[in-house]
Amino acid sequence: MKIDLIKLSNSLHSEADALMKKTNLIKRLSKYGEVSIAGSYDLDLMVDGDIDIFIINRNVDKGKSVAILKDLIFQGDFNGYLYFDWTKRQHEGFPRGYYIGLKTDYKGKKWKVDIWLINKLYRPAENLMNFVKTNLNSKNKKIILELKYKAKANHSNLRSSDIYKKVLKMS
């Protein structure tokens, strides 16, 4: 039986909306800076429960990142938390900033929310998002969803951004 990946993506997008509404996540995070939802949610290319969020705040510091983490832990809507300080070391393909990862089960699926607290817009991600939005059509959307789904099923380390670049021929 072949899975309709467009329907799957739409369903996951709706579930992501419901999860963010239930947890009041965007409102909660907006206390700390400008919130921007990115990645497969923003592109409507979801194949799993993964939401990418940037919080942009010129005055970002470790104290603010810990305050966000503490707020989310005490909120109690998530059951797993990760924290990384990427301000001193650069990790290829990731912004310089503080990372908070949230995990939960919602509607029978495992969900992961990646939150980056950064002091300025992360241009590589912004440029990629704009490129994908400009070049995405129904044909290459299906191809991207198929490749992402296969990569997930095969537990591949292939990143979505690499799939977008390859299919849309971004140099």
Beta strands, then each sheet from edge to edge (+ up, - down):
strand 1: 34-38
strand 2: 49-56
strand 3: 80-85
strand 4: 98-106
strand 5: 109-118
sheet 1: 1+ 2- 5- 4+ 3-
end
